[in-house]
Structure formats: C-alpha cells, structure tokens
Amino acid sequence: MPEQLTKHPDVTLQVLRSGGAKCGVGEAQEILTRCPAERFCKLPGGEVCVYGLPDAPRMTQITAADWQALAAATVPASAASVAAAVSAASAPQPPPAAWPLGAASGAALLLVGVAIGRLWRRRR
C-alpha cells in the first residue's frame, strides 16, 4: 500500500474522504502500521498514508537512495552552481591589501587625538 507525499496533506485527505475513504477515524491499519492515525486512510481497495513535506523523514517506503535520486533529478545544474558560488562567497576572506594602511592611519589619528587632549588639559 502506498505512502503519499504532498505539499497539501489536509486537502488530499479531504479529497480521499469525498471519494469514500475513511481517514483519521481509527480504522485498523493492517499494512501501513507506522502511519500516523490522523494521516491514515482506508479504502475498499487498500490503505493510503498521506504525508506532508515536514513529515517526509517519517516515511518508511522511501530510502536515502530514493531521496538522493529525487534531489539529483529536481535540482538543476545551474542551481548547484549558484549554491557552490554562494558557499565560496561566504567563506572567510583574507584581509584586503589596504588593511595595514588603514591600521596605520587609525593609529596616527589616535595619537593625534591623545596629543590634542594633553595640550587642551595643559591650557586649562
């Protein structure tokens, strides 16, 4: 019996109910025993378990290899390139070549400020 993955599990359950399925009402789970009771539907022809995207890791009929194949089939190469570029851009960067000059300028300004402060105190 199938496990179904959908972005809108509540709508799917409603559609199944409208077709005569008994969903989330405590029907005996003969095959899909790990299906959450509120997501379980029983039909005359079998059982269905409806999972939403957040519940996908709880599915028992899809393996890690299936998820990897799905990801490979749905992620375009350009998206992978963008992801790699974003990853590279977010890596720590070495300080720019102007950093020593900026540090020296900052130190010089600090010394000038200290000197002005001392002169100002002496004149008081």
C-alpha positions as CSV (number, residue, x, y, z in Angstrom):
1,M,0.0,0.0,0.0
2,P,1.3,3.4,-0.8
3,E,2.6,6.3,1.2
4,Q,1.8,9.6,-0.5
5,L,3.9,12.8,-0.1
6,T,2.1,16.1,-0.8
7,K,2.5,19.7,-0.1
8,H,-1.1,19.9,1.0
9,P,-1.9,16.7,3.1
10,D,-5.1,18.1,4.5
11,V,-6.6,18.8,1.1
12,T,-5.5,15.3,-0.1
13,L,-7.2,13.8,2.9
14,Q,-10.4,15.8,2.2
15,V,-10.4,14.6,-1.4
16,L,-9.9,11.0,-0.3
17,R,-12.8,11.3,2.2
18,S,-15.0,12.8,-0.5
19,G,-14.4,9.6,-2.5
20,G,-15.4,7.4,0.3
21,A,-12.2,6.8,2.1
22,K,-12.2,6.5,5.9
23,C,-9.4,8.8,7.0
24,G,-8.3,9.5,10.5
25,V,-11.2,7.7,12.2
26,G,-9.3,4.8,13.8
27,E,-9.6,2.2,11.1
28,A,-7.5,-0.9,11.5
29,Q,-4.1,-0.4,9.9
30,E,-3.2,-3.8,8.5
31,I,-0.3,-2.9,6.2
32,L,0.7,0.7,6.9
33,T,1.1,0.1,10.7
34,R,3.6,3.0,11.2
35,C,1.3,5.6,9.5
36,P,0.1,8.3,12.0
37,A,-3.6,7.6,12.6
38,E,-4.6,11.1,11.6
39,R,-2.9,10.6,8.1
40,F,-4.2,7.0,7.5
41,C,-7.0,6.3,5.0
42,K,-8.7,3.0,4.3
43,L,-10.4,2.4,1.1
44,P,-12.1,-0.7,-0.3
45,G,-9.1,-1.4,-2.4
46,G,-6.4,-0.8,0.2
47,E,-4.7,1.6,2.5
48,V,-3.0,5.0,1.9
49,C,-0.9,7.1,4.2
50,V,-0.7,10.8,3.4
51,Y,2.4,12.7,4.5
52,G,3.1,16.4,4.3
53,L,6.5,17.8,3.4
54,P,7.6,18.3,7.1
55,D,6.7,14.6,7.8
56,A,8.7,13.2,4.9
57,P,11.5,11.9,7.1
58,R,8.9,9.6,8.8
59,M,8.1,7.8,5.6
60,T,9.1,4.2,5.6
61,Q,8.9,3.3,1.9
62,I,11.4,5.9,0.6
63,T,15.1,5.2,1.1
64,A,18.0,7.6,1.3
65,A,18.9,6.5,-2.2
66,D,15.4,7.4,-3.4
67,W,15.8,10.9,-1.8
68,Q,19.2,11.4,-3.4
69,A,17.9,10.4,-6.8
70,L,15.0,12.8,-6.4
71,A,17.3,15.6,-5.5
72,A,19.5,14.9,-8.4
73,A,16.5,14.9,-10.8
74,T,15.0,18.0,-9.4
75,V,17.9,20.4,-8.7
76,P,19.1,21.9,-12.0
77,A,22.8,22.1,-12.6
78,S,22.6,25.9,-12.6
79,A,21.1,25.8,-9.1
80,A,24.0,23.6,-7.9
81,S,26.4,26.1,-9.5
82,V,24.7,29.0,-7.7
83,A,24.9,27.1,-4.4
84,A,28.6,26.5,-4.9
85,A,29.2,30.1,-5.7
86,V,27.3,31.2,-2.6
87,S,29.2,28.8,-0.5
88,A,32.5,30.1,-1.9
89,A,31.5,33.7,-1.4
90,S,30.6,33.1,2.2
91,A,34.0,31.5,3.0
92,P,36.3,33.7,5.2
93,Q,38.3,36.1,3.1
94,P,41.8,37.3,3.8
95,P,42.1,40.9,4.8
96,P,42.5,43.3,1.9
97,A,45.9,44.7,1.0
98,A,44.9,48.1,2.3
99,W,44.4,46.8,5.8
100,P,47.9,47.8,7.1
101,L,47.5,51.3,5.7
102,G,44.1,51.6,7.4
103,A,45.5,50.4,10.7
104,A,48.4,52.9,10.5
105,S,46.0,55.7,9.7
106,G,43.8,54.8,12.6
107,A,46.8,54.6,15.0
108,A,48.0,58.0,13.7
109,L,44.6,59.6,14.4
110,L,44.6,58.1,17.8
111,L,48.0,59.6,18.6
112,V,46.9,63.0,17.3
113,G,43.8,62.8,19.5
114,V,45.9,62.0,22.6
115,A,48.2,64.9,21.8
116,I,45.4,67.3,21.4
117,G,43.9,66.1,24.6
118,R,47.1,66.7,26.5
119,L,47.5,70.2,25.1
120,W,44.0,71.1,26.0
121,R,44.5,69.9,29.6
122,R,47.7,72.0,30.0
123,R,46.0,75.2,28.8
124,R,43.2,74.9,31.4
